[in-house]
Amino acid sequence: MVPEKVSDELWGAAAQVGTVRHVAGDRVVMEVDGHLKAYTQRASPPFEVGQTVEIDSAGRPGRLLSERAIDRLGLADRDAFDVESLVVKPAGQLTLHDFGGSSEIVSRASNLVKVALDPANRIKEIGANPIKGMLFTGPPGTGKTHLAKVLAELAGATFYNIAGPTIIDQWIGQSERTLRNIFDHARRNAPAILFFDEIDSLFARRGNSTHEATNRLVGQLLSLLDGFSAFERVMVIATTNLAESLDSALLRPGRLSHKIQFTLPGVMDRVAICEASSRHIKFSEPVDPFALAEATSGWTSSDIAAIWTEAAILAALDGRVALCREDVYEGMQRVQRAPMAPERGPHS
């Protein structure tokens, strides 16, 4: 078919479109081309909030185009974010023995969670400020995420695992809205722990060179933390390897002010990690955790736990369902971890 040129008269003049945002007596407020404009309410039929109306060339509202607002960004057609998708179901009878590691870290973190989520609200009766959040810092692989999950299970708390890509949205305002929905969901399902892994990827330090979207998201989190009604039994636990890159406002009292530093485990901590991470491993002969601890200086808890996987691969390929010493020591060689840092303390 050959295209036919049509005269301009047949096309007619283009008109703007407005959305009714507010009705107040004999006046209505419409959003037209991103601006709010006030018009006189018509007698019959009167304009109603949410309607889409044609605006004629003289700037006057005309005929009704739709009973609902037309979503120019297409947000209404997108799937709503499902907060339930962030909830991690309990792994099943986790205890602090599954963590191993520093007893001081475990004690401090578990005490903070116990007080923050205390159903009796004893800290409120005392008259002190509520505990809203804590920050786990330290090298990767030192057990920050694992400990947070253990603490949530011990407290019987709903555990929300929140990562950057989960809530970041390309549309202005959507990320902030998602964040508000998450906090609201946690309040309704208290006790709850909101876990932000690598929080520096979401809430970096604000400044002139920072993207406006980041500044808005940081501001939204601060507002939500400050807006907690006291003692709602919702706690934020965040992790970072780069504490210096976080916005300093997040670390002020009443926010993520309780900071716990994770370090590379000393020799006695490594013994505990070896025992904890191998609790469910089948062995055909005993393996000395002290010998393994001595041989893994500078290793993280994740490095040590990886030994059992490598050893299990060897045993499975050999048709066995239990590990022997040779499997374990070969597994240790396959992890191939060099010491990351010198150890300190009387047990190193």
C-alpha positions in Angstrom: 0.0 0.0 0.0 1.3 3.4 -0.9 1.1 6.0 1.9 -1.2 8.9 1.3 -0.5 12.4 2.5 -3.4 13.8 4.5 -4.0 17.5 4.9 -3.3 19.1 8.3 -6.9 20.1 8.6 -8.0 16.4 8.8 -5.6 15.8 11.7 -7.0 18.5 13.9 -5.2 20.4 16.6 -3.4 18.5 19.3 -4.7 18.9 22.9 -3.1 18.4 26.3 -4.3 15.9 28.8 -4.8 16.5 32.6 -5.4 14.3 35.6 -7.7 15.4 38.4 -5.6 15.4 41.6 -7.9 17.1 44.1 -11.5 18.4 44.4 -12.3 21.2 46.9 -15.9 22.5 46.6 -16.3 24.5 43.4 -12.6 24.1 42.5 -10.6 21.2 41.1 -6.8 20.8 40.9 -5.4 19.1 37.8 -1.9 18.0 36.8 -1.2 19.1 33.3 2.2 18.5 31.7 3.8 18.1 35.1 2.3 21.3 36.6 -0.7 21.7 39.0 -3.5 24.0 37.8 -6.8 25.0 39.4 -10.0 25.1 37.5 -13.7 25.7 38.3 -15.6 22.6 39.0 -18.2 21.8 36.4 -21.8 21.3 37.4 -22.7 18.1 35.5 -21.1 15.6 35.6 -18.6 17.0 38.2 -14.9 16.0 37.9 -13.7 13.3 40.3 -10.2 12.6 41.6 -8.3 10.2 39.3 -10.1 11.0 36.1 -8.1 11.9 32.9 -9.5 14.9 31.1 -8.8 16.5 27.7 -7.5 20.1 27.9 -8.4 22.2 24.9 -6.2 24.6 23.0 -7.5 27.5 25.2 -6.3 25.6 28.3 -9.8 24.7 29.5 -10.8 21.2 30.7 -13.1 19.4 28.3 -14.3 16.0 27.7 -13.6 13.0 30.0 -11.1 10.5 28.4 -10.8 8.0 31.2 -12.3 7.3 34.7 -8.8 6.6 36.0 -5.4 8.3 35.7 -3.3 7.3 32.7 0.1 6.2 33.9 2.5 8.0 31.6 5.5 6.1 33.1 3.9 2.7 32.8 4.5 2.0 36.5 0.9 0.8 37.1 1.4 -2.0 34.5 4.6 -3.3 36.2 4.4 -6.1 38.8 4.2 -4.8 42.3 7.2 -5.5 44.4 6.6 -8.5 46.6 8.1 -7.9 50.1 7.5 -11.5 51.0 10.2 -12.4 48.5 12.8 -10.9 50.9 11.8 -13.1 53.8 14.2 -16.0 54.5 12.6 -19.0 56.1 14.4 -20.5 59.1 17.0 -23.1 58.1 16.0 -25.3 61.0 17.3 -25.3 64.5 20.3 -23.1 64.0 22.2 -22.4 67.2 25.3 -20.3 68.1 27.3 -23.5 68.0 26.8 -23.4 64.2 28.7 -20.1 64.1 31.9 -20.7 66.0 34.2 -17.8 65.9 34.8 -15.1 68.5 32.8 -15.5 71.7 33.0 -11.8 72.4 31.4 -11.0 69.0 28.7 -13.6 69.6 28.0 -12.3 73.1 27.8 -8.7 72.1 25.6 -9.2 69.1 23.2 -11.7 70.7 22.8 -9.4 73.7 21.8 -6.4 71.5 19.3 -8.5 69.6 17.8 -9.9 72.8 17.3 -6.4 74.3 16.0 -4.9 71.0 13.4 -7.6 70.4 12.5 -8.2 74.0 8.7 -8.7 74.2 8.7 -7.3 77.8 10.4 -4.1 76.6 12.5 -3.9 79.7 14.7 -1.2 78.2 11.6 0.9 77.8 10.7 0.4 81.5 14.2 1.5 82.4 13.6 4.7 80.4 16.5 4.3 78.0 16.4 4.8 74.2 15.6 1.8 72.0 18.1 -0.2 70.0 17.3 0.3 66.3 20.3 -1.2 64.5 23.9 -2.4 64.5 26.6 -2.6 61.9 28.9 -5.6 61.3 32.2 -4.6 59.8 35.2 -6.5 58.8 36.8 -8.6 56.0 34.7 -10.8 53.7 34.2 -14.4 54.8 34.3 -13.7 58.5 30.8 -14.8 59.2 28.8 -11.6 59.3 25.8 -12.8 57.3 25.8 -16.2 58.9 25.7 -14.7 62.4 22.8 -12.4 61.5 20.8 -15.4 60.3 21.5 -17.4 63.5 20.5 -14.5 65.7 17.2 -14.1 63.8 16.4 -17.7 64.2 17.2 -17.7 67.9 15.1 -14.7 68.5 12.2 -16.1 66.5 12.3 -13.0 64.3 11.2 -12.6 60.7 14.4 -12.2 58.7 14.5 -9.9 55.6 17.5 -10.3 53.4 17.8 -7.0 51.5 20.4 -6.6 48.7 21.0 -3.6 46.5 19.6 -4.9 43.2 16.5 -6.0 45.0 15.2 -2.5 45.8 16.9 -0.3 43.3 14.5 0.9 40.6 15.1 3.0 37.5 12.0 5.2 38.2 12.3 8.2 40.5 10.7 7.5 43.8 10.1 3.8 43.3 13.2 2.7 45.4 12.1 4.9 48.3 8.6 3.5 48.1 9.9 0.0 48.1 12.0 0.7 51.2 9.0 2.2 53.0 7.0 -0.9 52.1 9.7 -3.2 53.6 9.7 -1.3 56.9 5.9 -1.3 57.1 5.9 -5.1 56.4 8.5 -5.7 59.1 6.4 -3.7 61.7 3.4 -5.9 60.9 5.5 -9.0 61.3 7.5 -8.1 64.4 9.7 -9.3 65.9 11.8 -8.7 62.7 15.4 -8.2 61.6 16.0 -6.2 58.4 19.4 -7.4 57.1 21.2 -5.1 54.6 24.2 -7.0 53.2 27.0 -4.7 51.9 25.0 -1.6 52.9 27.7 0.7 51.4 26.4 -0.3 47.9 23.1 1.3 48.7 23.7 4.1 51.2 27.0 5.6 50.4 28.2 8.9 51.8 26.2 11.8 50.4 27.9 14.8 48.7 28.0 17.0 45.7 29.4 14.3 43.5 26.9 11.7 44.6 24.0 10.8 42.3 20.8 12.4 43.4 19.1 9.0 43.6 21.6 7.9 46.2 21.0 11.0 48.2 17.3 10.5 48.2 17.6 6.8 49.2 20.0 7.7 52.1 17.5 10.3 53.2 14.7 7.9 53.1 16.5 5.3 55.3 17.4 8.0 57.8 13.8 9.1 57.9 12.6 5.5 58.5 15.1 4.9 61.2 14.1 8.1 63.0 10.4 7.4 62.4 10.5 4.1 64.3 8.0 4.3 67.2 10.0 3.4 70.2 10.3 -0.3 70.9 8.5 -1.7 67.8 10.7 -4.8 68.0 12.2 -4.2 64.6 15.9 -4.1 64.3 18.3 -3.3 61.4 21.5 -5.3 61.0 23.8 -4.2 58.2 27.2 -5.4 57.0 30.0 -3.6 55.2 33.6 -4.1 54.3 34.0 -0.4 53.7 32.6 1.4 56.8 34.4 4.6 55.8 32.3 4.9 52.7 29.0 5.0 54.6 27.1 8.2 55.2 28.1 9.4 58.6 24.5 10.2 59.5 23.7 6.5 59.5 26.1 5.9 62.4 24.7 8.4 64.8 23.0 7.4 68.0 19.5 6.0 67.4 20.5 4.6 64.0 23.3 2.0 63.3 25.2 3.2 66.3 26.2 -0.2 67.6 29.3 -1.3 65.7 30.8 -4.8 65.9 34.1 -5.4 64.3 34.7 -8.9 62.8 38.4 -9.9 62.5 40.3 -12.9 61.2 39.9 -15.7 63.8 42.8 -16.6 66.1 43.8 -20.2 66.6 41.2 -21.1 69.3 38.5 -19.4 67.3 39.5 -21.5 64.3 39.2 -24.6 66.5 35.6 -23.6 67.3 34.9 -22.9 63.6 36.3 -26.3 62.5 34.0 -28.0 65.0 31.0 -25.9 64.2 31.3 -26.1 60.4 31.8 -29.9 60.5 28.9 -30.7 63.0 26.9 -32.6 60.3 29.9 -34.1 58.4 30.4 -37.9 58.4 33.9 -39.0 59.1 35.3 -42.6 58.8 38.1 -41.6 61.3 38.6 -38.7 63.7 40.1 -35.5 62.5 42.0 -33.2 64.9 40.5 -29.7 64.8 43.5 -28.3 66.7 45.8 -29.5 63.9 43.6 -28.0 61.3 43.5 -24.7 63.3 47.3 -24.6 63.4 47.5 -25.2 59.7 45.0 -22.5 58.7 46.6 -19.3 60.1 45.1 -16.3 58.4 42.0 -18.1 57.1 38.5 -16.8 57.4 35.6 -18.9 58.6 34.3 -19.3 55.0 37.8 -20.6 54.0 37.7 -23.2 56.7 34.1 -24.3 55.9 35.2 -24.7 52.3 37.5 -27.5 53.3 34.6 -29.9 53.9 33.1 -29.3 50.5 36.4 -30.0 48.7 37.0 -33.1 50.9 33.4 -34.3 50.2 34.0 -34.0 46.4 37.0 -36.3 46.7 35.1 -38.8 48.8 32.0 -38.8 46.6 34.1 -39.4 43.4 35.7 -42.3 45.2 32.3 -43.8 46.0 32.4 -43.1 49.7 30.0 -41.4 52.1 32.3 -40.5 54.9 35.5 -38.4 55.0 38.9 -39.8 55.9 41.9 -37.8 57.0 43.4 -37.8 53.5 40.2 -36.2 52.1 40.4 -33.4 54.7 44.0 -32.5 54.2 43.7 -32.7 50.4 40.6 -30.5 50.7 42.6 -28.0 52.7 45.2 -27.9 49.9 42.6 -27.3 47.3 41.1 -24.3 49.0 44.6 -22.9 48.5 44.4 -20.0 50.9 47.5 -18.0 51.8 47.6 -16.2 55.2 45.7 -12.9 54.9 47.1 -11.1 57.9 49.3 -11.8 60.9 47.4 -12.9 64.0 47.5 -11.2 67.4 46.8 -12.3 70.9 48.0 -14.9 73.3 46.3 -17.8 71.4 47.8 -17.0 68.0 
